[in-house]
Amino acid sequence: MTFVTRFAPSPTGLLHRGHAFSALTAWTAARRANGRFLLRIEDTDFTRCRPEYEAAILDDLAWLGLDWEPPVRRQSGHRADYDAALDRLRDMGVLYRCFRTRKELMALAGMAPHADDPTDAQAFAGGPLSPGEEAEKLASGQPFAWRLSLAAARDRLGDFQPLTWVEETACPGIRTARPEALGDMVLGRKDIGAGYVIASVVDDALQGVTHVIRGEDLIETTSIQRVLQALLDLPTPVYRHHPLLLGPDGKRYAKRDGAVMLAALREAGMTAEALRTELGF
């Protein structure tokens, strides 16, 4: 079996050292295995993605010395694939409309509305409204998110215990899906359709990805994706969740923190060779 992996950035900002580390980790693994390295642009959220960021991503990766197998798959050009998967899940009865705002979800969790942890509003287990309440909200045009009902998914699959994956890096071995940690996760929204979680699962299957190599901050998301793979009859790749690259302050690099971006390093005169050496490549 040919080794196939991918790097899948979202063009919502510029790449930083952490992205470079993740991209180099996946690219190096593909080269060592004499396999294939794919580049995928995860731009499902057109409200936040920008073409100038995508152009910068391509420039930064080329500057790093990475090459990839064409063509680049842009998720914005394949929305029908993801919406079809969302429709299948809806027909199974494992999705429901959630009309709660992020502020309301924070209040339910006893959290401050200004909290900016992206997982804050995800550990929620609710359920559909009554038909009358839902019809009223739909008639008034209220926005909603499509959430995966873990209770309905468990009923359909029988149990989550048989859902496993092979983890080769973070606590290597056979890992069992525990999706309850993230609750009824959002899989799509009224305004943008299917989101990145389901799009990533569909794309990995369509592109024949055998190894998903990414940061360990996405280990919990793997449990949700494993449930989706089972529901949609999709193959399960091998996973490698590498440690996150930390800055001098001990915190992980993040777009929202204004971390030093690759473009800034280039402008300051840093060479790609110097950065690769710094990152251990």
C-alpha positions in Angstrom: 0.0 0.0 0.0 1.4 3.4 -1.0 1.9 5.8 1.9 -0.2 8.9 1.4 -0.4 11.9 3.7 -1.4 15.5 3.5 -0.9 19.0 4.9 -4.3 20.8 5.1 -4.0 24.5 6.2 -6.9 26.8 6.4 -6.4 30.2 4.7 -7.7 32.3 7.6 -4.2 33.8 8.3 -0.5 33.5 7.7 1.6 30.5 8.5 3.8 30.5 11.6 6.6 28.3 12.9 4.1 25.8 14.2 2.6 25.3 10.8 6.1 24.9 9.3 6.9 22.2 11.8 3.7 20.3 11.0 4.1 20.6 7.2 7.7 19.5 7.4 6.8 16.6 9.6 4.2 15.3 7.1 6.4 16.0 4.1 9.4 14.3 5.6 7.4 11.2 6.5 6.1 10.9 2.9 9.6 11.2 1.5 11.0 8.6 3.9 8.2 6.2 3.0 8.7 6.9 -0.7 5.1 7.9 -0.7 2.8 10.8 -1.8 2.5 14.2 -0.1 -0.7 16.2 -0.8 -1.6 19.8 -0.2 -5.2 20.5 0.6 -6.7 24.0 1.3 -9.4 23.7 3.9 -11.5 26.8 3.0 -15.0 25.6 3.8 -15.7 28.7 5.9 -15.8 31.4 3.2 -16.7 34.0 5.8 -13.1 33.8 7.2 -10.9 32.5 4.4 -9.1 34.9 2.1 -7.4 34.3 -1.3 -4.4 36.4 -0.2 -3.8 34.0 2.7 -3.9 31.1 0.3 -1.4 32.7 -1.9 0.9 33.4 1.1 0.6 29.7 2.2 1.7 28.5 -1.2 4.6 30.9 -1.2 5.7 30.0 2.3 5.6 26.2 1.6 7.6 26.6 -1.6 10.1 28.8 0.3 10.5 26.0 2.9 11.4 23.7 0.0 8.3 21.5 0.1 6.8 20.1 -3.0 3.4 18.3 -3.4 1.5 16.2 -5.8 -0.8 18.3 -8.0 -3.5 19.4 -8.1 -4.1 21.2 -4.8 -7.6 20.3 -3.6 -9.5 23.3 -2.5 -12.5 22.4 -0.4 -14.5 25.4 -1.6 -14.6 23.8 -5.0 -16.1 20.5 -3.7 -18.9 21.7 -1.4 -21.3 19.2 -3.1 -19.3 16.3 -1.8 -19.5 17.5 1.8 -23.2 18.6 1.7 -24.0 15.1 0.3 -22.4 13.6 3.3 -24.2 16.0 5.6 -27.5 15.0 3.9 -26.7 11.3 4.4 -26.2 11.9 8.1 -29.4 14.0 8.3 -31.3 11.2 6.6 -30.0 8.7 9.2 -31.5 10.9 11.9 -28.1 11.6 13.6 -28.2 15.4 13.1 -30.3 18.1 14.7 -30.6 21.8 14.3 -29.2 23.8 17.2 -30.3 27.5 17.4 -28.3 28.4 20.5 -25.8 31.2 20.1 -22.2 31.0 21.3 -23.0 33.3 24.2 -25.8 31.0 25.3 -23.6 28.0 25.1 -21.0 29.8 27.2 -23.6 30.6 29.8 -24.7 27.0 29.9 -21.1 25.9 30.6 -20.7 28.6 33.2 -18.0 30.4 31.1 -17.4 34.0 30.4 -18.7 35.2 27.1 -15.3 36.6 26.1 -13.5 33.2 26.4 -11.6 32.5 23.2 -10.8 28.8 23.5 -12.2 27.3 20.3 -13.4 24.2 22.2 -15.4 26.2 24.8 -18.7 25.9 22.9 -18.3 22.4 21.6 -18.7 20.2 24.7 -22.5 20.4 24.5 -25.0 17.6 24.4 -28.5 18.8 23.7 -31.1 17.5 21.2 -33.6 18.7 18.8 -36.3 21.2 19.7 -39.9 20.2 19.6 -41.4 20.3 16.0 -43.4 23.4 16.9 -40.5 25.3 18.4 -38.2 24.4 15.5 -40.8 25.4 12.9 -41.2 28.8 14.7 -37.5 29.5 14.7 -37.1 28.5 11.1 -40.0 30.7 10.1 -38.4 33.6 11.8 -35.1 33.0 9.9 -33.0 32.3 12.9 -29.5 30.9 12.1 -28.7 27.4 13.2 -25.9 24.8 13.3 -26.2 21.2 12.4 -25.0 19.2 15.3 -24.1 15.5 15.5 -26.3 13.8 18.1 -23.9 11.4 19.9 -26.9 9.7 21.5 -28.5 9.0 18.0 -25.1 8.0 16.6 -24.6 5.5 19.4 -28.0 4.0 18.9 -27.3 3.6 15.2 -23.8 2.1 15.6 -24.6 0.1 18.7 -21.7 1.3 20.7 -18.6 3.5 20.4 -16.3 0.9 22.0 -15.5 -0.9 18.7 -14.5 2.3 17.0 -10.7 2.4 17.2 -7.7 3.8 15.3 -4.0 3.1 15.2 -2.0 5.9 16.8 1.7 5.9 15.9 3.0 8.9 17.8 1.1 10.2 20.8 0.8 7.3 23.2 1.1 4.8 20.3 -1.2 1.9 20.1 -4.8 1.2 19.5 -6.9 4.1 20.6 -10.6 3.9 21.3 -13.0 6.7 20.2 -14.3 8.7 23.1 -16.4 11.4 21.4 -18.2 12.4 24.5 -15.3 14.8 25.4 -16.4 17.1 22.6 -20.2 16.5 22.9 -22.6 17.1 20.1 -20.1 18.7 17.7 -21.1 21.2 15.0 -20.8 19.7 11.5 -22.3 22.4 9.5 -24.1 25.8 9.6 -27.1 27.2 7.8 -24.9 29.9 6.2 -21.9 27.9 5.0 -23.1 24.3 4.8 -20.9 21.4 5.9 -17.8 22.4 8.0 -14.2 21.3 8.1 -14.7 18.3 10.4 -16.9 16.4 8.0 -15.0 17.8 4.9 -11.7 16.5 6.2 -13.1 13.0 6.7 -14.7 12.9 3.2 -11.5 14.3 1.6 -9.2 11.8 3.4 -11.3 9.0 1.9 -11.6 10.5 -1.6 -7.8 11.2 -1.8 -6.8 7.8 -0.4 -5.0 9.3 2.6 -3.4 6.4 4.5 -1.7 8.5 7.3 -3.0 11.6 8.9 -0.1 13.6 10.4 -1.1 16.6 12.5 -0.7 18.3 15.9 -1.7 16.5 19.1 -4.3 19.3 19.8 -6.6 17.4 17.3 -6.5 14.0 19.1 -10.0 14.6 20.6 -11.4 15.6 17.2 -10.2 12.2 15.9 -12.9 10.5 18.0 -15.6 12.5 16.3 -14.1 11.8 12.9 -13.9 8.1 13.7 -17.7 8.2 14.4 -18.3 9.9 11.1 -16.1 7.3 9.3 -18.3 4.5 10.8 -21.6 6.2 9.9 -20.5 7.0 6.4 -18.7 3.7 5.7 -15.4 5.4 5.1 -11.9 3.9 5.7 -9.9 4.9 8.8 -6.3 6.1 8.2 -3.4 5.6 10.6 -2.9 8.7 12.8 0.3 10.4 13.9 -0.3 13.3 16.3 2.9 15.1 16.9 3.8 17.4 19.8 3.0 21.1 19.3 5.8 23.5 18.7 5.9 26.0 21.6 7.2 29.6 21.6 9.7 31.1 24.1 6.8 31.8 26.5 5.9 28.1 26.6 2.7 28.6 24.7 1.8 27.1 21.3 2.0 29.3 18.3 -1.4 30.5 17.1 -2.7 32.9 14.4 -4.7 34.9 16.9 -1.8 35.5 19.2 0.2 37.4 16.6 3.0 34.8 16.6 6.0 35.4 14.4 4.9 34.5 10.9 7.0 32.8 8.2 6.5 35.9 5.9 8.0 38.1 8.7 11.0 35.7 9.1 11.6 35.8 5.4 11.5 39.6 5.4 13.9 39.7 8.3 16.4 37.7 6.2 16.1 34.2 7.7 16.8 31.5 5.2 14.6 28.4 4.8 17.7 26.2 5.6 18.1 28.0 8.9 14.5 27.6 9.9 14.5 23.9 8.9 17.6 23.4 11.1 15.9 25.2 14.0 12.9 23.0 13.7 14.9 19.8 13.5 14.8 19.1 9.8 
